[in-house]
Structures are given as C-alpha cells and as structure tokens.
Amino acid sequence: MSFKKFIVSKGVIGALIIVLFYGLLMVGIYFSGYKVVPSKINQLPVAIVNQDKDSTTLKKQLKKSLPFKHVKTDLNMKQAKSQLNDREIYLIIDIPKDFNANLKKIDGQSKGELKFYINYANPMTSVSAMETVAKSVGNHVQKSVLLQQSKGILTATELSQLESETKSLITANPTQKDAILQKAEQTKSTATAKINQTYANVANSYNYSIVKVNKAPSGMQHSMAPFFMSLAFYIGSMIGAMLIVVAYKSFSPLIGRWKAYTYTEIAIILISMIAPLLIVALSKSMLRFDSNTYWQLWVNHSIELFASLNVNLIFSLILGQFGIMINMPFMLTQVVSGAGLIPRPILPDFFKVMSNISPCFYSIRADYNILYGGNNTHTLWLQLLTIGIVAIIIHLAIVLSKKSAHRWYNLHNKKGPF
C-alpha cells in the first residue's frame, strides 16, 4: 500500500477532522467565554450600606469613586447580607453608626471603622477583585479624604497667620528683627509639631476591615473544589451515556424498546447513587470535610449525575455513538456557563442563557453552599431534578417516535402476495 493511499484513508482523514473539530470548538468557546475577565468585572453588583446619618457625603463619594456600574445604596444591613449570601451582590461596604463622630474624636481611643463584607463562596475571580477594591477604597478614604486635604488647609492657615503677625512685629520694632524672626521660627516649629501630632491621632481614629463571609480554607483546591467535582461528574456522564445507549440498543430487539428503556433508567439511577459514594469519599480524604458535608455532597452529585446522564442520553438515543459530537460541545459550554470560574452576572449572554439548562451551574452553586455556606441549596436540587425529568420526557418522545417510524416503514415496505 502506497503512502498516498494511507494518508487519504478514512482513519487519517477522520483523525484530522476530530482534531480540527475539538480544537476549533474549545478555542472558540473558551476564548469567547473568558474574554469578560477582567474587562467586565465592573458589572458585578455591590452595595453601600450607610448606617450613619452624618456620613451621607462619604456615601456619595464612595459611590462615585467605586469602579462598579451597579452600586446599590437603598439596602439595610439585613437585606444586604441576605443578597450577599444569595450571590445577588458581591461586596458590601458598611458605614457603621457614629462613623463620622468617631473620626472627629482625637483621643486615640475611638475609631471610625469601615467594614467590607465579601462572600468567599464564589469564583476566585470575583473574590480577588472584591479584595482588591476593598483594600484600595479603605486606604484612599484615610489618605485622600480624611487626612491630606484637611491637614494641608489647617497648616496653611496657621502658617499664614504666623507670617502676618511676624511682619507686624518687625514693622513696629525694626531693631528687634532678628529676635522676632528667631522666635517666629520656634513658634512655627512648635505649631507644625502640634498639627502633626493632632493628625497622627486622627490617623489612628480610622480603620477598615474585610469581613470574610462563608470563608473557604486557604488553598486553590478548596476554592476550586465545586468546579472540579461538578465537572468531573458531568464528563463521566457524557462517556457513560454513550456506553449505556449501546446496551439499550443491544437489548431493544430482544426485550422490546420500552422494557430496555426502563432498564436503562434503572441503571442510571443506580449509577447516580453508587458512583458519588466513592468520588465524594476521595474528595473528603483530600479536602478534610466532615461526614454531614459528605452526605450533602453525595445527594447533590447524585442528583447532578442523574440529570447529566439523562441530558447526555438525549442525543445518544438519536444519533448513537455520534451523539458525542453534540454532547461534547454542550459539555465545553458548561465549563464557562457553570460559573465556577467566572460569576454568572458578567458571563456573555450566550453562556448566561446556557447556565439555565446547565446541570453544572446548579451543582457548583450547591457545592459552594454545602462546603462554605449559602442559601437555597434545596431549590438548586429541585432545579437539577427538573432538568433530569424534562430529559426523561424527551427520551419517551424519542423512543415513541422511533417505534412509530419502525411501524410506518414495515407497513409501507410490506411485500404483496405476488
């Protein structure tokens, strides 16, 4: 066999097509999905909660200076904390009661403290962005707004008054000019030292702190755990569905389509219950979470695996092993739309829409809640279960339509008596 025949054979051409298909697919999906970071981080919603009636000006200054397009200022602290837990906002800047009054006290004991609340049960991109903003704003409030401007004004006023008084004394007593200038210099040094001491106390009267809500343990494996676990189950479900449909098609001619499909669903339920026991157990040994967390994660990923297997089974039932040509792109979109790396509010519109039907999206959010804290975990489980049930309804329609098509074919191709 010549090299030319080998190079144009089905195997080589097929390999080229597969490499091009998946390469173009991954580059197109990932580049278009991740281009929003960091350019669209400013679209994440945040909140300023002002509990001090004398700090209205500061609230306005903060809102104007923050690098975010969506800044809520009409929430109380309870509402803001609830929205932070629900991932409706990603940062709270809290101006506490008597903040302005405490700043004016220069006794070295009272402090006005800004608090920045960040929910750490979120993708790393949003957490790191909020930390950066909190530190920047905290420092600028001290340096730019509270100290430098007012200190400069007071120093200039004091020195201007001293200079005026010195000139008047020299005019009235020209023979005492040197003594007057020497005394003025001493007075200037004393006044400057007093101003510096006063503002050193003012500096000590201000502080800021970052309040870590739903704090995750240090280490990338912890912050990325929801994304890694959910994606691992989904990738397994994609290959698993392709193999399950082979069994379904093998048994259909022997026991009938409906019975084979019933067995298929029973197999999916069993796999969904058994596989997470071991996979979550491995996660437990590496992340060191407790038994209660283990069982909650088992429930979450059992439901995720049930939904994912049924979703991937749709195109496997229609196209057989070639169903992976559609299941693979859908899986790749979930890497982005699952919002394990990028928060959902800043995803491109396509991926934001896809997150509504993405098992990974609901599973990742539930994992964050279970591992580190958050609300509405049971609602997320119900949404995951709904995706699986809708997929089953589609299966039934596919099995029914294939049976009807088979009957139609037999009817119209039945041989006559001659």
DOMIVO-453920 format. One record per residue (C-alpha): residue in three letters; x, y, z; residue number from 1. Coordinates in Angstrom, 2 decimals. Layout:
N
  rest        X        Y        Z   nr
   ALA        X        Y        Z  NUM
...
REM end
This chain:
418
  rest        X        Y        Z   nr
   MET     0.00     0.00     0.00    1
   SER     1.39     3.38    -1.03    2
   PHE     1.86     6.29     1.36    3
   LYS    -0.65     8.34    -0.65    4
   LYS    -3.41     5.78    -0.08    5
   PHE    -2.56     5.59     3.61    6
   ILE    -2.60     9.38     4.10    7
   VAL    -6.05     9.72     2.49    8
   SER    -7.54     6.71     4.26    9
   LYS   -10.64     7.07     6.41   10
   GLY    -8.68     6.71     9.66   11
   VAL    -6.23     9.54     8.91   12
   ILE    -8.90    11.84     7.47   13
   GLY   -11.13    11.06    10.45   14
   ALA    -8.31    11.89    12.89   15
   LEU    -7.73    15.23    11.16   16
   ILE   -11.44    16.07    11.30   17
   ILE   -11.67    15.18    15.01   18
   VAL    -8.59    17.26    15.91   19
   LEU    -9.93    20.24    13.95   20
   PHE   -13.44    19.85    15.34   21
   TYR   -12.48    19.76    19.00   22
   GLY    -9.61    22.22    18.67   23
   LEU   -11.74    24.86    16.95   24
   LEU   -14.58    24.14    19.35   25
   MET   -12.53    24.57    22.53   26
   VAL   -10.70    27.68    21.32   27
   GLY   -13.95    29.27    20.15   28
   ILE   -15.88    28.51    23.34   29
   TYR   -13.20    29.28    25.91   30
   PHE   -11.86    32.44    24.28   31
   SER   -15.34    33.87    23.81   32
   GLY   -16.36    32.92    27.35   33
   TYR   -13.32    34.15    29.25   34
   LYS   -12.83    37.44    27.39   35
   VAL   -15.05    39.14    30.01   36
   VAL   -12.24    38.94    32.61   37
   PRO   -11.11    41.44    33.77   38
   SER   -12.83    43.93    31.47   39
   LYS   -16.35    43.27    32.78   40
   ILE   -15.63    42.77    36.47   41
   ASN   -17.07    46.27    36.95   42
   GLN   -20.51    44.88    36.07   43
   LEU   -20.71    42.87    39.28   44
   PRO   -23.32    44.42    41.61   45
   VAL   -22.17    45.76    45.01   46
   ALA   -23.84    47.65    47.85   47
   ILE   -23.07    50.58    50.18   48
   VAL   -24.96    50.46    53.48   49
   ASN   -24.83    53.79    55.32   50
   GLN   -25.87    53.47    58.97   51
   ASP   -24.50    56.91    59.95   52
   LYS   -26.72    59.93    59.25   53
   ASP   -23.65    62.22    59.22   54
   SER   -21.84    60.23    56.52   55
   THR   -24.12    60.96    53.56   56
   THR   -21.33    62.85    51.79   57
   LEU   -18.95    59.92    52.23   58
   LYS   -21.57    57.55    50.82   59
   LYS   -21.90    59.73    47.71   60
   GLN   -18.13    59.97    47.34   61
   LEU   -17.76    56.21    47.62   62
   LYS   -20.49    55.55    45.07   63
   LYS   -18.84    57.95    42.65   64
   SER   -15.35    56.53    43.12   65
   LEU   -16.18    52.79    43.05   66
   PRO   -15.26    51.06    39.76   67
   PHE   -18.66    49.32    39.54   68
   LYS   -21.64    50.19    37.36   69
   HIS   -24.25    48.70    39.69   70
   VAL   -23.97    50.14    43.22   71
   LYS   -26.99    49.65    45.48   72
   THR   -27.44    52.27    48.21   73
   ASP   -31.03    51.60    49.32   74
   LEU   -30.46    48.38    51.32   75
   ASN   -30.29    47.95    55.07   76
   MET   -27.67    45.64    56.55   77
   LYS   -30.01    42.65    56.87   78
   GLN   -31.11    42.90    53.24   79
   ALA   -27.54    43.38    52.04   80
   LYS   -26.23    40.33    53.92   81
   SER   -29.08    38.22    52.53   82
   GLN   -28.28    39.32    48.96   83
   LEU   -24.57    38.69    49.55   84
   ASN   -25.37    35.11    50.63   85
   ASP   -27.62    34.64    47.59   86
   ARG   -24.86    35.98    45.28   87
   GLU   -27.06    38.84    44.12   88
   ILE   -24.32    41.25    45.24   89
   TYR   -20.60    40.55    45.69   90
   LEU   -19.43    43.24    48.13   91
   ILE   -20.93    45.26    50.98   92
   ILE   -19.30    48.50    52.15   93
   ASP   -20.69    49.15    55.62   94
   ILE   -20.51    52.68    57.09   95
   PRO   -21.40    51.96    60.74   96
   LYS   -23.36    54.14    63.12   97
   ASP   -21.40    57.13    64.56   98
   PHE   -18.63    56.60    61.99   99
   ASN   -18.23    60.34    61.34  100
   ALA   -18.42    61.27    65.04  101
   ASN   -15.71    58.77    65.94  102
   LEU   -13.43    60.16    63.25  103
   LYS   -13.62    63.61    64.84  104
   LYS   -12.55    62.33    68.22  105
   ILE    -8.79    62.58    68.55  106
   ASP    -8.44    60.89    71.91  107
   GLY    -6.59    57.99    70.31  108
   GLN    -9.22    55.53    71.58  109
   SER   -12.36    56.00    69.48  110
   LYS   -12.24    54.67    65.92  111
   GLY   -14.42    55.01    62.86  112
   GLU   -14.20    51.68    61.05  113
   LEU   -15.37    50.90    57.53  114
   LYS   -16.27    47.24    57.01  115
   PHE   -16.10    45.40    53.70  116
   TYR   -18.14    42.17    53.53  117
   ILE   -17.07    39.64    50.87  118
   ASN   -18.69    36.24    50.22  119
   TYR   -15.82    33.81    49.73  120
   ALA   -18.16    31.03    48.48  121
   ASN   -17.76    32.41    44.97  122
   PRO   -15.45    32.04    41.96  123
   MET   -11.88    33.19    42.61  124
   THR   -12.13    35.97    40.03  125
   SER   -14.89    37.77    41.93  126
   VAL   -13.33    37.20    45.37  127
   SER    -9.90    38.54    44.37  128
   ALA   -11.48    41.52    42.60  129
   MET   -13.53    42.43    45.68  130
   GLU   -10.50    42.10    47.96  131
   THR    -8.51    44.46    45.73  132
   VAL   -11.32    47.04    45.69  133
   ALA   -11.80    46.81    49.47  134
   LYS    -8.12    47.47    50.18  135
   SER    -7.95    50.28    47.67  136
   VAL   -11.06    52.05    48.94  137
   GLY   -10.08    51.53    52.58  138
   ASN    -6.70    53.17    52.05  139
   HIS    -8.00    56.03    49.93  140
   VAL   -10.62    57.02    52.49  141
   GLN    -7.85    57.52    55.00  142
   LYS    -5.21    59.14    52.84  143
   SER    -7.17    61.23    50.39  144
   VAL   -10.45    62.15    52.03  145
   LEU    -9.82    62.35    55.77  146
   LEU    -6.24    63.43    56.26  147
   GLN    -4.35    65.09    53.47  148
   GLN    -6.82    67.79    52.42  149
   SER    -7.82    68.98    55.89  150
   LYS    -4.25    68.84    57.21  151
   GLY    -2.98    70.96    54.35  152
   ILE    -5.69    73.56    54.88  153
   LEU    -5.03    73.83    58.62  154
   THR    -1.25    74.01    58.19  155
   ALA    -1.53    76.76    55.57  156
   THR    -3.89    78.78    57.79  157
   GLU    -1.65    78.52    60.84  158
   LEU     1.50    79.50    58.95  159
   SER    -0.22    82.36    57.12  160
   GLN    -1.39    83.83    60.41  161
   LEU     2.10    83.45    61.95  162
   GLU     3.70    85.18    58.95  163
   SER     1.28    88.10    59.19  164
   GLU     1.93    88.55    62.92  165
   THR     5.71    88.41    62.38  166
   LYS     5.62    91.16    59.73  167
   SER     3.57    93.41    62.02  168
   LEU     6.05    92.97    64.90  169
   ILE     9.05    93.74    62.68  170
   THR     7.36    96.91    61.37  171
   ALA     6.64    98.06    64.90  172
   ASN    10.11    97.08    66.25  173
   PRO    12.64    97.10    63.37  174
   THR    15.61    96.95    65.78  175
   GLN    14.34    93.63    67.17  176
   LYS    14.03    91.98    63.74  177
   ASP    16.48    89.10    64.38  178
   ALA    14.96    88.20    67.73  179
   ILE    11.43    88.36    66.29  180
   LEU    12.37    86.10    63.36  181
   GLN    14.07    83.61    65.71  182
   LYS    11.01    83.48    67.92  183
   ALA     8.73    83.14    64.88  184
   GLU    10.78    80.17    63.67  185
   GLN    10.43    78.50    67.06  186
   THR     6.68    79.17    67.04  187
   LYS     6.43    77.72    63.51  188
   SER     8.21    74.52    64.58  189
   THR     6.00    74.16    67.65  190
   ALA     2.81    74.74    65.61  191
   THR     3.87    72.26    62.92  192
   ALA     4.70    69.61    65.52  193
   LYS     1.34    70.17    67.20  194
   ILE    -0.54    69.83    63.88  195
   ASN     1.35    66.64    63.03  196
   GLN     0.55    65.17    66.44  197
   THR    -3.12    66.10    66.08  198
   TYR    -3.38    64.38    62.71  199
   ALA    -1.43    61.37    63.91  200
   ASN    -4.28    60.91    66.37  201
   VAL    -6.78    61.43    63.56  202
   ALA    -5.00    58.74    61.54  203
   ASN    -5.32    56.39    64.49  204
   SER    -9.03    57.18    64.74  205
   TYR    -9.75    55.47    61.39  206
   ASN    -9.53    51.83    60.38  207
   TYR   -11.06    49.42    57.86  208
   SER   -11.52    45.67    57.91  209
   ILE   -12.56    42.92    55.50  210
   VAL   -15.25    40.63    56.89  211
   LYS   -14.93    37.20    55.26  212
   VAL   -18.41    35.73    54.83  213
   ASN   -18.54    31.96    54.13  214
   LYS   -14.76    31.78    54.30  215
   ALA   -13.11    28.95    52.37  216
   PRO    -9.92    27.33    53.70  217
   SER    -6.71    28.52    52.09  218
   GLY    -5.52    26.62    49.07  219
   MET    -6.66    26.59    45.47  220
   GLN    -8.02    23.06    45.83  221
   HIS   -10.65    24.39    48.24  222
   SER   -11.77    27.42    46.23  223
   MET   -11.90    25.33    43.03  224
   ALA   -13.47    22.20    44.59  225
   PRO   -17.10    22.91    43.49  226
   PHE   -15.97    23.45    39.89  227
   PHE   -13.68    20.40    39.76  228
   MET   -16.17    17.98    41.34  229
   SER   -19.16    19.07    39.27  230
   LEU   -17.22    18.98    36.02  231
   ALA   -15.76    15.55    36.86  232
   PHE   -19.25    14.08    37.24  233
   TYR   -20.51    15.73    34.06  234
   ILE   -17.61    14.50    31.91  235
   GLY   -18.16    11.00    33.30  236
   SER   -21.86    11.22    32.47  237
   MET   -21.08    12.15    28.85  238
   ILE   -19.00     8.99    28.29  239
   GLY   -21.36     6.92    30.44  240
   ALA   -24.41     7.88    28.38  241
   MET   -22.64     6.83    25.19  242
   LEU   -21.98     3.37    26.66  243
   ILE   -25.45     2.98    28.21  244
   VAL   -27.12     3.63    24.87  245
   VAL   -25.10     0.77    23.37  246
   ALA   -26.62    -1.57    25.96  247
   TYR   -30.08    -0.13    25.29  248
   LYS   -29.80    -0.73    21.56  249
   SER   -28.41    -4.22    22.07  250
   PHE   -31.31    -5.27    24.31  251
   SER   -34.10    -3.49    22.43  252
   PRO   -34.55    -6.17    19.72  253
   LEU   -34.55    -8.90    22.39  254
   ILE   -36.86    -7.49    25.07  255
   GLY   -38.53    -4.53    23.34  256
   ARG   -37.82    -0.81    23.32  257
   TRP   -39.91     0.12    26.36  258
   LYS   -38.55    -2.58    28.59  259
   ALA   -34.99    -1.79    27.50  260
   TYR   -35.57     1.88    28.22  261
   THR   -36.99     1.08    31.68  262
   TYR   -33.86    -0.93    32.42  263
   THR   -31.77     1.99    31.15  264
   GLU   -33.38     4.41    33.61  265
   ILE   -32.97     1.95    36.49  266
   ALA   -29.27     1.64    35.57  267
   ILE   -28.93     5.44    35.51  268
   ILE   -30.47     5.72    38.99  269
   LEU   -28.18     3.02    40.40  270
   ILE   -25.06     4.58    38.84  271
   SER   -26.13     8.00    40.15  272
   MET   -26.36     6.62    43.67  273
   ILE   -23.25     4.43    43.69  274
   ALA   -20.59     6.46    41.84  275
   PRO   -20.77     9.58    44.06  276
   LEU   -20.18     7.45    47.17  277
   LEU   -16.60     6.78    46.07  278
   ILE   -15.83    10.02    44.24  279
   VAL   -17.06    12.23    47.10  280
   ALA   -15.18     9.95    49.53  281
   LEU   -11.94    10.70    47.68  282
   SER   -12.77    14.42    47.86  283
   LYS   -13.37    14.04    51.62  284
   SER    -9.95    12.48    52.14  285
   MET    -8.27    15.34    50.29  286
   LEU   -10.34    18.33    51.49  287
   ARG   -10.96    17.09    55.07  288
   PHE   -14.66    17.99    55.41  289
   ASP   -16.97    16.33    57.94  290
   SER   -19.45    13.45    57.48  291
   ASN   -22.50    15.72    57.35  292
   THR   -20.91    17.62    54.46  293
   TYR   -20.06    14.30    52.80  294
   TRP   -23.69    13.16    52.72  295
   GLN   -24.94    16.52    51.47  296
   LEU   -22.37    16.42    48.66  297
   TRP   -23.44    12.85    47.89  298
   VAL   -27.06    13.99    47.49  299
   ASN   -26.00    16.94    45.35  300
   HIS   -23.84    14.93    42.97  301
   SER   -26.26    12.00    42.83  302
   ILE   -28.90    14.41    41.53  303
   GLU   -26.36    16.07    39.24  304
   LEU   -25.27    12.71    37.80  305
   PHE   -28.89    11.64    37.32  306
   ALA   -29.68    14.87    35.44  307
   SER   -26.43    14.79    33.44  308
   LEU   -26.76    11.18    32.31  309
   ASN   -30.30    11.81    31.13  310
   VAL   -29.33    15.03    29.32  311
   ASN   -26.45    13.31    27.51  312
   LEU   -28.69    10.34    26.70  313
   ILE   -30.96    12.53    24.53  314
   PHE   -28.58    12.82    21.58  315
   SER   -27.09     9.39    22.20  316
   LEU   -30.58     7.90    21.69  317
   ILE   -31.00     9.87    18.48  318
   LEU   -27.51     9.53    16.98  319
   GLY   -25.96     6.61    18.84  320
   GLN   -22.21     6.98    19.43  321
   PHE   -22.19    10.03    17.16  322
   GLY   -24.25    11.79    19.83  323
   ILE   -20.94    12.74    21.43  324
   MET   -20.47    15.24    18.59  325
   ILE   -23.26    17.28    20.21  326
   ASN   -22.72    16.25    23.83  327
   MET   -19.07    17.36    23.75  328
   PRO   -19.79    20.98    22.70  329
   PHE   -22.54    21.14    25.33  330
   MET   -20.07    19.93    27.95  331
   LEU   -17.49    22.53    26.90  332
   THR   -20.03    25.34    27.17  333
   GLN   -20.73    24.24    30.75  334
   VAL   -17.12    24.84    31.71  335
   VAL   -17.96    28.52    31.21  336
   SER   -21.73    28.64    31.87  337
   GLY   -21.36    26.60    35.08  338
   ALA   -19.97    29.83    36.61  339
   GLY   -17.30    28.02    38.58  340
   LEU   -14.55    30.30    37.30  341
   ILE   -16.47    33.45    36.32  342
   PRO   -19.52    34.85    38.16  343
   ARG   -22.78    34.47    36.22  344
   PRO   -23.66    38.23    36.14  345
   ILE   -20.70    39.02    33.87  346
   LEU   -20.91    36.00    31.56  347
   PRO   -21.54    36.73    27.85  348
   ASP   -25.26    36.49    27.05  349
   PHE   -24.98    33.11    25.30  350
   PHE   -23.37    31.45    28.31  351
   LYS   -25.74    33.20    30.69  352
   VAL   -28.68    31.62    28.81  353
   MET   -26.95    28.23    28.73  354
   SER   -26.49    28.30    32.51  355
   ASN   -30.27    27.91    32.90  356
   ILE   -30.09    24.38    31.42  357
   SER   -26.62    23.53    32.69  358
   PRO   -26.52    20.81    35.38  359
   CYS   -23.05    22.06    36.34  360
   PHE   -24.34    25.54    37.17  361
   TYR   -26.78    24.32    39.82  362
   SER   -24.36    21.70    41.15  363
   ILE   -21.47    24.17    41.52  364
   ARG   -23.67    26.64    43.40  365
   ALA   -24.96    23.91    45.69  366
   ASP   -21.38    22.75    46.37  367
   TYR   -20.37    26.28    47.40  368
   ASN   -23.34    26.37    49.78  369
   ILE   -22.58    22.95    51.28  370
   LEU   -18.83    23.40    51.64  371
   TYR   -18.60    27.05    52.68  372
   GLY   -22.10    28.46    53.25  373
   GLY   -25.02    29.94    51.33  374
   ASN   -28.77    29.83    50.86  375
   ASN   -31.34    27.91    48.77  376
   THR   -29.49    24.60    48.36  377
   HIS   -32.76    22.64    48.25  378
   THR   -34.06    24.93    45.50  379
   LEU   -30.93    24.19    43.46  380
   TRP   -31.51    20.43    43.94  381
   LEU   -35.09    20.80    42.76  382
   GLN   -33.92    22.67    39.65  383
   LEU   -31.36    19.94    38.93  384
   LEU   -34.02    17.25    39.34  385
   THR   -36.33    19.16    36.99  386
   ILE   -33.66    19.11    34.26  387
   GLY   -33.40    15.32    34.63  388
   ILE   -37.18    14.81    34.50  389
   VAL   -37.56    17.02    31.41  390
   ALA   -34.79    14.97    29.74  391
   ILE   -36.72    11.75    30.54  392
   ILE   -39.86    13.19    28.92  393
   ILE   -37.79    13.90    25.80  394
   HIS   -36.48    10.30    25.90  395
   LEU   -40.03     8.95    25.94  396
   ALA   -40.87    11.04    22.89  397
   ILE   -37.76     9.74    21.09  398
   VAL   -38.50     6.09    21.92  399
   LEU   -42.13     6.53    20.87  400
   SER   -41.23     8.27    17.61  401
   LYS   -38.68     5.58    16.71  402
   LYS   -41.26     2.86    17.35  403
   SER   -43.82     4.68    15.21  404
   ALA   -41.25     5.21    12.47  405
   HIS   -40.40     1.49    12.53  406
   ARG   -44.07     0.54    12.16  407
   TRP   -44.53     3.03     9.30  408
   TYR   -41.51     1.59     7.50  409
   ASN   -42.79    -2.00     7.85  410
   LEU   -46.26    -1.01     6.70  411
   HIS   -45.09     0.76     3.55  412
   ASN   -42.45    -1.79     2.64  413
   LYS   -44.55    -4.92     3.22  414
   LYS   -44.34    -7.24     0.24  415
   GLY   -47.52    -8.05    -1.66  416
   PRO   -48.79   -11.58    -2.40  417
   PHE   -47.15   -11.68    -5.82  418
REM end
